[in-house]
Amino acid sequence: DPIPVIQAGWGVNWRHFRGLQTEGIDLALDSQRAKMRVYNDKLVAITLDGASNISVQGFQSQGLRNHRNTKKIDLNVSAAGGGLINLATATAAELIAFFQGPFATMLRTNRIPELDILWVSDEVGVNLGKVYVENGVTVGTVQSYLLQFIKVKEIRSTYALVGNEALGYVRSRDVVTPLVGMASSIQALPRPMPEHNLNFRVMGAMGIQVKADADGLGAVVYMAKLT
């Protein structure tokens, strides 16, 4: 699994920097915050999908969603263990049927006793957060009710996923490992004279290794409309 290097930079005009300092505004720090949002978005993208332009000795950079060892459930078809369901609009009964059907089959096939966490898109999270009523009695949210019947310890929403999409895994280094080649660090570039502008660079290196055993079994599961 290749380890991509991620880097970004930003600069601040020295006159603007000094001028705003007199008003208690740190333009360099404000610029850093803005750039770090872009940098962190890139880290998330690499974690999920790898870097499509990076291949080392025939091995493509891949992430949690598209890794060759990630076990996938196609939510667009019912063939080959998939399930025709939209997690963002499905009813509680439909969700239970899916998680006790195709989802449970995927876990059994890969000998996964339980997922530690299942990340879902915000749209799915909203659906799971709806009040669930059974026989005229409110028994909680759809999510709290669902967790009683499925092999998942925790469900969380994330804006990194969109629409009919979910990603789960077992928290174990035998299952998935972040490959940190270099921790992210910020360096100020040389500025020999006071009237030179301020320039900074942030740099890190990280990839994702999704593992499978000798029988090809794994414990990272991705569900989405794949076809």
C-alpha positions as CSV (number, residue, x, y, z in Angstrom):
1,D,0.0,0.0,0.0
2,P,1.7,3.2,-1.2
3,I,2.0,6.1,1.3
4,P,1.1,9.4,-0.4
5,V,2.9,12.7,0.6
6,I,0.4,15.5,1.1
7,Q,1.6,19.1,1.2
8,A,0.1,22.6,1.0
9,G,1.3,26.1,1.5
10,W,0.2,29.7,2.1
11,G,1.7,33.1,2.2
12,V,1.0,36.4,3.9
13,N,2.0,39.9,2.7
14,W,4.3,41.4,5.3
15,R,2.6,44.8,5.2
16,H,-0.8,43.3,5.8
17,F,0.6,41.1,8.5
18,R,2.2,44.0,10.4
19,G,-0.8,46.3,9.9
20,L,-3.3,43.8,11.2
21,Q,-1.1,42.9,14.2
22,T,-1.6,46.5,15.5
23,E,-5.3,45.6,15.7
24,G,-4.7,42.3,17.4
25,I,-5.3,40.2,14.3
26,D,-2.9,37.5,13.3
27,L,-3.2,37.2,9.6
28,A,-0.7,34.3,9.4
29,L,-2.7,32.3,11.9
30,D,-6.1,33.0,10.2
31,S,-4.5,32.0,6.8
32,Q,-3.2,28.8,8.5
33,R,-6.7,27.9,9.7
34,A,-8.2,28.3,6.2
35,K,-5.5,26.3,4.5
36,M,-5.6,23.5,7.1
37,R,-9.3,22.9,6.3
38,V,-8.2,22.2,2.7
39,Y,-5.3,20.1,3.9
40,N,-7.5,18.0,6.2
41,D,-10.1,17.5,3.5
42,K,-7.3,16.0,1.4
43,L,-6.3,13.7,4.2
44,V,-9.9,12.5,4.5
45,A,-10.1,12.0,0.7
46,I,-6.9,9.9,0.8
47,T,-8.2,7.9,3.7
48,L,-11.5,7.1,1.9
49,D,-10.3,6.6,-1.7
50,G,-6.5,6.8,-1.8
51,A,-4.7,8.9,-4.5
52,S,-5.7,7.9,-8.0
53,N,-2.5,9.3,-9.5
54,I,-0.2,7.3,-7.3
55,S,0.9,3.7,-8.1
56,V,4.1,2.1,-6.8
57,Q,5.5,-1.0,-8.5
58,G,2.0,-1.8,-9.8
59,F,0.2,-1.3,-6.5
60,Q,-2.4,1.5,-6.6
61,S,-3.0,3.8,-3.7
62,Q,-6.4,2.9,-2.3
63,G,-8.5,3.9,0.7
64,L,-11.2,2.4,2.9
65,R,-14.0,2.7,0.3
66,N,-12.2,1.3,-2.8
67,H,-9.5,-1.0,-1.3
68,R,-9.2,-4.4,-2.8
69,N,-9.6,-6.0,0.6
70,T,-12.7,-4.0,1.6
71,K,-15.8,-6.1,1.6
72,K,-18.5,-4.3,-0.4
73,I,-22.3,-4.5,-0.5
74,D,-24.0,-3.0,-3.6
75,L,-27.1,-1.3,-2.4
76,N,-28.3,-1.0,-6.0
77,V,-28.9,-4.7,-6.8
78,S,-30.1,-7.7,-4.9
79,A,-27.8,-10.2,-6.7
80,A,-24.5,-11.5,-5.3
81,G,-25.3,-10.7,-1.7
82,G,-26.4,-7.1,-2.3
83,G,-29.5,-5.4,-1.2
84,L,-31.9,-3.1,-3.0
85,I,-32.3,-0.5,-0.3
86,N,-31.9,3.2,0.3
87,L,-30.6,3.6,3.8
88,A,-31.6,7.3,3.8
89,T,-35.3,6.7,3.2
90,A,-35.9,3.1,4.3
91,T,-38.3,2.3,7.2
92,A,-37.2,0.7,10.4
93,A,-38.7,-2.6,9.3
94,E,-36.8,-2.4,6.0
95,L,-33.5,-1.5,7.8
96,I,-33.9,-4.4,10.2
97,A,-34.6,-6.8,7.2
98,F,-31.5,-5.5,5.4
99,F,-29.1,-5.6,8.4
100,Q,-30.4,-9.1,9.4
101,G,-30.2,-10.2,5.8
102,P,-27.5,-9.2,3.3
103,F,-25.5,-7.3,6.0
104,A,-25.5,-10.2,8.4
105,T,-24.6,-12.6,5.6
106,M,-21.6,-10.4,4.8
107,L,-20.4,-10.5,8.5
108,R,-20.9,-14.2,8.7
109,T,-19.1,-14.9,5.5
110,N,-16.1,-12.9,6.8
111,R,-16.4,-14.3,10.3
112,I,-16.9,-10.8,11.8
113,P,-18.7,-11.1,15.2
114,E,-19.5,-7.4,15.4
115,L,-18.4,-4.1,13.8
116,D,-17.0,-1.6,16.3
117,I,-18.4,1.4,14.3
118,L,-20.5,2.0,11.3
119,W,-20.2,5.5,9.7
120,V,-23.2,6.7,7.7
121,S,-23.9,9.8,5.6
122,D,-25.7,12.7,7.2
123,E,-28.8,11.8,5.1
124,V,-28.8,8.3,6.6
125,G,-28.1,9.7,10.0
126,V,-31.2,11.9,9.8
127,N,-33.3,8.9,8.8
128,L,-31.9,6.8,11.7
129,G,-32.6,9.7,14.1
130,K,-36.3,9.7,13.5
131,V,-38.6,8.8,16.4
132,Y,-39.7,5.1,16.2
133,V,-43.2,4.2,17.4
134,E,-44.2,0.6,18.0
135,N,-47.9,-0.3,18.8
136,G,-48.5,3.4,19.5
137,V,-45.7,3.7,22.0
138,T,-42.5,5.7,21.3
139,V,-39.6,3.3,21.9
140,G,-36.8,5.6,20.9
141,T,-35.1,6.5,17.7
142,V,-34.8,4.2,14.7
143,Q,-31.1,4.0,15.4
144,S,-31.5,3.0,19.1
145,Y,-34.1,0.4,18.1
146,L,-32.0,-0.9,15.3
147,L,-28.9,-1.3,17.4
148,Q,-30.8,-3.9,19.5
149,F,-30.9,-6.3,16.5
150,I,-27.8,-5.7,14.4
151,K,-24.1,-6.6,15.0
152,V,-22.8,-3.1,15.3
153,K,-21.6,-1.4,18.5
154,E,-22.0,2.2,17.4
155,I,-23.4,4.2,14.5
156,R,-22.1,7.7,13.7
157,S,-22.9,10.3,11.0
158,T,-20.2,12.0,8.9
159,Y,-20.3,14.5,6.1
160,A,-17.5,12.6,4.4
161,L,-20.1,10.2,3.2
162,V,-23.0,11.3,1.0
163,G,-26.5,9.8,0.3
164,N,-27.0,6.1,0.4
165,E,-23.5,5.3,1.8
166,A,-22.1,3.6,4.9
167,L,-18.7,2.4,6.0
168,G,-17.9,0.1,9.0
169,Y,-14.9,-1.7,10.5
170,V,-13.5,-3.5,13.4
171,R,-11.0,-1.4,15.4
172,S,-8.0,-3.7,15.1
173,R,-4.5,-3.4,13.6
174,D,-5.1,-6.8,12.1
175,V,-8.0,-5.3,10.1
176,V,-7.0,-1.7,9.1
177,T,-3.9,0.3,9.8
178,P,-3.1,4.0,9.0
179,L,0.3,4.0,7.4
180,V,1.9,7.2,8.8
181,G,5.1,7.9,6.9
182,M,5.4,11.4,8.4
183,A,3.3,13.3,10.9
184,S,1.8,16.5,9.6
185,S,4.1,19.5,10.4
186,I,4.1,23.2,9.6
187,Q,7.4,24.9,8.6
188,A,8.0,28.5,8.1
189,L,10.1,29.1,4.9
190,P,13.3,31.2,5.1
191,R,12.6,34.9,5.4
192,P,16.0,36.7,5.5
193,M,14.7,40.3,5.4
194,P,11.9,42.0,7.4
195,E,10.2,43.3,4.2
196,H,10.0,39.8,2.8
197,N,6.6,38.1,2.8
198,L,5.8,35.3,5.2
199,N,5.5,31.8,3.6
200,F,4.6,28.5,5.2
201,R,4.4,24.9,4.3
202,V,2.5,22.0,5.8
203,M,3.5,18.5,4.9
204,G,2.7,14.9,5.9
205,A,2.6,11.4,4.5
206,M,-0.2,8.8,5.2
207,G,-1.8,5.9,3.5
208,I,-4.3,3.2,4.5
209,Q,-3.7,-0.5,4.7
210,V,-6.8,-2.7,4.7
211,K,-5.9,-6.3,5.5
212,A,-7.3,-9.7,4.6
213,D,-6.3,-13.1,6.0
214,A,-5.0,-16.1,4.0
215,D,-8.6,-17.0,3.2
216,G,-9.3,-13.5,1.8
217,L,-11.5,-12.6,4.8
218,G,-11.6,-9.0,6.0
219,A,-13.5,-6.8,8.5
220,V,-13.9,-3.4,6.6
221,V,-17.3,-3.1,5.0
222,Y,-18.5,-0.5,2.5
223,M,-22.1,-0.2,1.4
224,A,-23.3,2.1,-1.4
225,K,-24.8,2.2,-4.8
226,L,-21.9,0.6,-6.7
227,T,-23.5,-0.2,-10.1
